[in-house]
Structures are given as structure tokens and as C-alpha cells.
Amino acid sequence: MSARARGALLLILVTCLWGSTFAVVKTLGESLSAPVLIAWRFSIAALALLPLLLWRPARAAPPAGLGRPLWRDGLLLGAWLIAGYGTQTVALQTTSANRAAFFTALSVVLVPLWLAVVQRRRLPLTLWAALPLAVAGLALLSWEGGALVVGDAWALACAVTYAGFIVALEGTAHRHAALPFTAVQVLSVTGLAWLWALLASPGELWPPASAWGPLLYLGVAATAVTTLLQTVGQRHVSAAEASLIYALEPVTASAFSYVLLREQIGARGALGGAFVVVATVLSQRAAASPHPETPAVQAENS
């Protein structure tokens, strides 16, 4: 199997794990504030990654040193990550899990828009077609769920910030060994989240007993594992191709939301969701070709 195919499979697994988090985060949001939830989620993720960071097979190359470039890139991505996780967690306090998932999926359409702006390229016709289709889909989702609520705006903010993260990750993932780079990202979010929690919820830092099971799942499977797999996967898959795979997220999120929360999407909502998914696929017609592996990456994979 080619490195590109392995990367795509890893990102598909990431997307399925992500889909499960909407229902879990929405449930936890009933007992924990957004900054406290994120702080504990990433603290658990950091602890889960620590043994992997300390233990490496004897035949493996030594990990990259924690020098300034690694910390600089990790802090940059950590800032994008906490913006994405923070806006999504706040959104789920006032909007449904499946609706938030489809709103967040707009990030897939925004990735080629980000790339066009950053690289100063003319917007392709397919992207011009995808944008109004995505907006129409979100309008149908909102219409079915009643008037727009503040959570919808937060979900759209999540889409913007996570699109920025995907683009930033493509530009930095190939520079560093995957495991140390993932650890620095997680540690950056952990520090920022605890600062936010201490300022916003100083008297509510300890979770109730019922929250620990979902927090462990979010921290280990849906944060440590997914961040590592995403970092590895996007070493071989371009940001545009990765965002197309991420279009599966609202579909899996809707399935988990139905099973765990009994949330359902009616006819208008299903049509709106279909519009969003089609828009994400359309937006990828102008996808950039995958970036070639650098010699360092090739050596690490050999």
C-alpha cells in the first residue's frame, strides 16, 4: 500500500472517531464548562502520549529535539486547535450535535478558499458553485431546527478556525517527527486551556464522577489518537484531499447523535446536510496535488 493510501485510511479512521465526539461533548457540556472540559480532555491526552514519547524501539531513529522550530510550529497549531475545539464546545451548549456537525463541515469548503487566499490564486469555478450550495445547505438545516441560535454562529466560527488548522498542518507536518510534534500540539492546547479555565471557571475545575468515563474516551481516543493519526496522515495527503475525507464527519456524527442522544434529522435537514456534503465534494475539484515527501520523511518511513 502506498504512503498516500495509508495516510488516507488513517484520516478516515480519524473522521469516524471525530463523528462520535459531538454527542459525547454535548452530554459533558451539561456538567462542565467549555474551558474545563477542554483542559481535562487535553491533559488526559498529554498523559496518554507521554509513554509513547518516552519509549521508542531501539531500531527507531531518535526523536527530534524539542528545539525552537518544533515549539514554534507546535504553539502555532495549538492556538488553531484550541480555537477550533473551544468554539465547537461552546456551540454544542445551545445547538444540537448533528446540526453542529454539518455547520462545522463548512471547514471543508473553506480549506480551498484559505489556500486560494494564502497562495494568491484565482478561485476556481467549482468553488464558486460550492460556496452558495453550502450556504443553502446550512440554511435548510437552520430552517428545520427553527431560528438561528448563538450555537450556530459558534459552529461556523469552528469551521473557519479548523480550516486554518488544516492548512497550517499541511505546511508544518513534514518538518518534524510525528510523535514529538503531536505532543507539543497537545501540550500547547493543555496550557492554553488551563489558563482559560482558571480565568473563566476558577471554582469549577474538578469534574463530577460521572464525567470521567467520557473524558477518558475524549482524551485518549478522540484527542491523543486522532491528533497523532492526523499528523501522520497529512504527511502524505494534501490539505485539500484531507478536507474531502473530513466531509464524512457530519454523516458519522449524525449516526452517533441518533444512537446516543436520539437526535433526528427531518426531510429538510437531510436535504441541507446533503447540500453541505455535495458542496464539500465540489470544492475539492480544484484540490492541490499531494505534496512530495521530503527526504527526512522518506528516511523515517524506510
C-alpha positions as CSV (number, residue, x, y, z in Angstrom):
1,M,0.0,0.0,0.0
2,S,1.4,3.4,-0.9
3,A,2.1,6.0,1.7
4,R,-0.7,8.2,0.3
5,A,-3.2,5.4,0.6
6,R,-2.1,4.7,4.2
7,G,-2.5,8.3,5.0
8,A,-6.0,8.4,3.6
9,L,-7.0,5.4,5.6
10,L,-5.7,6.9,8.8
11,L,-7.7,10.1,8.1
12,I,-10.9,8.1,7.5
13,L,-10.4,6.5,11.0
14,V,-9.8,10.0,12.4
15,T,-13.1,11.2,10.9
16,C,-15.1,8.3,12.4
17,L,-13.7,9.0,15.8
18,W,-14.4,12.7,15.4
19,G,-18.0,11.9,14.5
20,S,-18.6,10.3,17.9
21,T,-17.4,13.3,19.8
22,F,-20.3,15.6,19.1
23,A,-22.7,13.6,21.2
24,V,-20.2,13.0,24.0
25,V,-19.1,16.7,24.2
26,K,-22.8,17.8,24.2
27,T,-23.5,15.5,27.1
28,L,-20.5,16.6,29.1
29,G,-21.3,20.2,28.5
30,E,-24.3,19.8,30.8
31,S,-21.9,19.4,33.8
32,L,-18.7,21.0,32.7
33,S,-17.8,24.5,31.3
34,A,-16.1,24.6,27.9
35,P,-12.6,25.5,29.1
36,V,-12.7,22.9,31.9
37,L,-13.8,20.2,29.5
38,I,-11.1,21.1,27.1
39,A,-8.4,21.4,29.8
40,W,-9.1,17.9,31.2
41,R,-9.6,16.4,27.7
42,F,-6.1,17.6,26.6
43,S,-4.5,16.8,30.0
44,I,-5.6,13.2,29.6
45,A,-4.4,13.2,26.0
46,A,-1.0,14.5,27.1
47,L,-0.7,11.7,29.7
48,A,-1.7,9.2,27.1
49,L,1.0,10.4,24.7
50,L,3.8,10.6,27.4
51,P,4.7,6.8,27.5
52,L,4.8,6.7,23.7
53,L,7.1,9.8,23.7
54,L,9.5,8.2,26.3
55,W,9.5,4.7,24.8
56,R,10.9,4.2,21.3
57,P,12.1,0.9,19.7
58,A,15.8,0.6,19.7
59,R,15.9,0.5,15.9
60,A,13.9,3.7,15.5
61,A,15.6,7.0,14.9
62,P,15.9,9.2,18.0
63,P,13.1,11.7,18.3
64,A,13.7,15.2,17.1
65,G,14.9,17.6,19.8
66,L,12.4,20.0,21.3
67,G,14.1,23.0,19.7
68,R,12.7,26.4,18.8
69,P,11.2,25.4,15.4
70,L,9.3,22.5,16.8
71,W,7.9,24.5,19.7
72,R,7.1,27.4,17.4
73,D,5.2,25.3,14.9
74,G,3.5,23.3,17.8
75,L,2.4,26.5,19.5
76,L,1.0,27.9,16.3
77,L,-1.0,24.7,15.7
78,G,-2.0,24.6,19.3
79,A,-3.5,28.0,19.0
80,W,-5.5,27.0,16.0
81,L,-6.6,23.8,17.8
82,I,-7.9,25.5,20.9
83,A,-9.8,28.0,18.8
84,G,-11.4,25.1,16.9
85,Y,-12.2,22.9,20.0
86,G,-13.3,25.9,22.1
87,T,-15.8,27.3,19.5
88,Q,-17.1,23.8,18.9
89,T,-17.6,23.0,22.6
90,V,-19.4,26.3,23.2
91,A,-21.6,25.7,20.1
92,L,-22.8,22.4,21.5
93,Q,-24.2,24.1,24.6
94,T,-27.0,25.6,22.6
95,T,-27.3,23.7,19.3
96,S,-27.9,20.0,18.5
97,A,-25.0,17.7,17.9
98,N,-25.9,16.7,14.4
99,R,-26.7,20.3,13.4
100,A,-23.3,21.5,14.8
101,A,-21.6,18.7,12.8
102,F,-23.0,19.9,9.5
103,F,-22.2,23.5,10.3
104,T,-18.7,22.6,11.2
105,A,-18.3,20.7,7.9
106,L,-18.2,24.1,6.2
107,S,-14.5,24.0,7.1
108,V,-14.0,21.5,4.2
109,V,-15.3,24.1,1.8
110,L,-13.2,26.9,3.4
111,V,-9.9,25.0,3.0
112,P,-9.5,25.6,-0.8
113,L,-10.7,29.2,-0.1
114,W,-7.9,29.6,2.5
115,L,-5.4,28.1,0.1
116,A,-6.5,30.4,-2.7
117,V,-6.1,33.5,-0.4
118,V,-2.7,32.3,1.0
119,Q,-1.3,31.3,-2.4
120,R,-2.9,34.3,-4.2
121,R,-4.6,32.1,-6.7
122,R,-7.8,32.8,-8.6
123,L,-10.8,31.0,-7.2
124,P,-11.9,28.0,-9.4
125,L,-15.4,27.9,-10.8
126,T,-16.2,24.7,-8.8
127,L,-15.5,26.6,-5.6
128,W,-17.8,29.4,-6.7
129,A,-20.5,26.8,-7.2
130,A,-19.7,25.0,-3.9
131,L,-20.0,28.1,-1.6
132,P,-23.6,29.0,-2.4
133,L,-24.6,25.3,-2.2
134,A,-23.0,25.1,1.2
135,V,-24.8,28.2,2.4
136,A,-28.1,26.8,1.1
137,G,-27.5,23.6,2.9
138,L,-26.8,25.4,6.2
139,A,-30.0,27.5,5.6
140,L,-32.1,24.3,5.3
141,L,-30.5,22.9,8.4
142,S,-31.3,26.0,10.3
143,W,-34.8,26.2,8.9
144,E,-35.6,22.7,10.1
145,G,-34.2,23.4,13.6
146,G,-36.0,26.7,14.0
147,A,-34.4,30.1,14.1
148,L,-30.7,30.5,14.2
149,V,-29.2,30.2,17.7
150,V,-26.0,31.5,19.1
151,G,-24.5,28.0,18.9
152,D,-24.8,28.0,15.1
153,A,-22.6,31.1,15.0
154,W,-20.0,29.4,17.2
155,A,-20.2,26.3,14.9
156,L,-19.4,28.5,11.9
157,A,-16.5,30.0,13.8
158,C,-15.3,26.5,14.4
159,A,-15.4,25.8,10.7
160,V,-13.3,28.9,10.0
161,T,-10.7,28.1,12.6
162,Y,-10.4,24.5,11.8
163,A,-9.9,25.2,8.1
164,G,-7.0,27.4,9.2
165,F,-5.6,24.5,11.3
166,I,-5.8,22.0,8.3
167,V,-3.9,24.4,6.1
168,A,-1.3,25.2,8.8
169,L,-0.8,21.5,9.5
170,E,-0.1,20.8,5.8
171,G,2.6,23.4,5.8
172,T,4.3,22.1,9.0
173,A,3.7,18.4,9.4
174,H,6.5,17.3,7.1
175,R,9.1,19.3,9.1
176,H,9.0,17.2,12.3
177,A,8.8,13.7,13.6
178,A,5.1,12.9,14.1
179,L,5.1,11.9,17.8
180,P,7.1,14.9,19.3
181,F,5.1,17.3,17.0
182,T,1.8,15.8,18.2
183,A,2.9,16.0,21.9
184,V,3.9,19.7,21.5
185,Q,0.5,20.5,20.0
186,V,-1.4,18.7,22.8
187,L,0.8,20.3,25.5
188,S,0.2,23.7,23.9
189,V,-3.6,23.3,24.0
190,T,-3.4,21.9,27.5
191,G,-1.6,25.0,28.8
192,L,-3.9,27.4,27.0
193,A,-7.0,25.6,28.1
194,W,-6.0,25.6,31.8
195,L,-5.2,29.3,31.6
196,W,-8.7,29.8,30.1
197,A,-10.3,27.6,32.8
198,L,-8.6,29.4,35.7
199,L,-9.8,32.7,34.3
200,A,-13.3,31.7,33.4
201,S,-14.3,28.9,35.8
202,P,-11.9,29.0,38.8
203,G,-14.4,27.3,41.2
204,E,-15.5,24.5,38.8
205,L,-12.2,22.8,37.9
206,W,-12.9,19.3,39.2
207,P,-15.3,17.1,37.1
208,P,-18.1,15.1,38.7
209,A,-17.5,11.3,38.9
210,S,-19.9,10.7,36.0
211,A,-17.8,12.7,33.7
212,W,-14.6,10.7,34.0
213,G,-15.5,7.9,31.6
214,P,-16.5,10.3,28.7
215,L,-13.4,12.4,29.5
216,L,-11.1,9.4,29.2
217,Y,-12.6,8.5,25.9
218,L,-12.3,12.1,24.6
219,G,-8.8,12.4,25.9
220,V,-7.3,9.1,24.7
221,A,-9.2,8.0,21.6
222,A,-10.7,11.2,20.3
223,T,-7.7,13.5,21.1
224,A,-4.4,11.8,21.5
225,V,-5.0,9.1,19.0
226,T,-6.7,11.3,16.4
227,T,-4.2,14.1,16.7
228,L,-1.3,11.6,16.2
229,L,-3.1,9.9,13.3
230,Q,-4.0,13.2,11.6
231,T,-0.4,14.4,11.9
232,V,0.9,11.2,10.4
233,G,-1.8,11.1,7.7
234,Q,-1.3,14.6,6.5
235,R,2.3,14.0,5.9
236,H,1.3,12.1,2.8
237,V,-2.1,13.6,1.9
238,S,-2.6,17.3,0.8
239,A,-4.8,19.6,2.8
240,A,-7.4,19.7,0.0
241,E,-7.6,15.9,-0.2
242,A,-7.7,15.6,3.6
243,S,-10.6,18.1,3.8
244,L,-12.5,15.9,1.3
245,I,-12.1,12.9,3.7
246,Y,-13.3,15.0,6.6
247,A,-16.6,15.5,4.7
248,L,-17.6,12.2,6.2
249,E,-17.6,13.6,9.7
250,P,-21.1,15.1,9.8
251,V,-22.5,11.8,8.5
252,T,-20.9,9.7,11.2
253,A,-21.8,12.5,13.8
254,S,-25.4,12.2,12.8
255,A,-25.3,8.4,13.3
256,F,-23.8,8.7,16.7
257,S,-26.1,11.5,17.7
258,Y,-29.1,9.3,16.8
259,V,-27.8,6.3,18.7
260,L,-26.6,8.2,21.8
261,L,-28.9,11.2,22.0
262,R,-31.9,10.1,19.8
263,E,-31.5,13.3,17.8
264,Q,-33.1,13.0,14.4
265,I,-32.9,15.0,11.1
266,G,-36.1,15.5,9.2
267,A,-36.5,15.8,5.4
268,R,-35.4,19.5,5.2
269,G,-32.4,18.8,7.4
270,A,-31.4,15.8,5.4
271,L,-31.6,17.8,2.2
272,G,-29.5,20.5,3.8
273,G,-26.9,18.1,5.0
274,A,-26.7,16.5,1.5
275,F,-26.1,20.0,0.1
276,V,-23.2,20.5,2.5
277,V,-21.7,17.2,1.7
278,V,-22.0,17.8,-2.1
279,A,-20.5,21.2,-1.6
280,T,-17.5,19.7,0.1
281,V,-17.0,17.3,-2.8
282,L,-17.4,20.0,-5.4
283,S,-14.9,22.2,-3.6
284,Q,-12.3,19.6,-4.0
285,R,-12.4,19.5,-7.8
286,A,-9.6,22.1,-7.6
287,A,-7.7,20.2,-5.0
288,A,-4.0,20.6,-5.0
289,S,-1.9,17.5,-5.7
290,P,-0.3,15.9,-2.6
291,H,3.0,17.4,-1.6
292,P,6.0,15.2,-2.2
293,E,7.6,13.6,0.8
294,T,10.8,15.3,2.0
295,P,14.0,13.2,2.3
296,A,13.6,13.2,6.1
297,V,10.1,11.8,5.8
298,Q,11.2,9.2,3.3
299,A,14.1,8.1,5.6
300,E,11.8,7.9,8.6
301,N,9.4,5.6,6.7
302,S,12.1,3.3,5.3
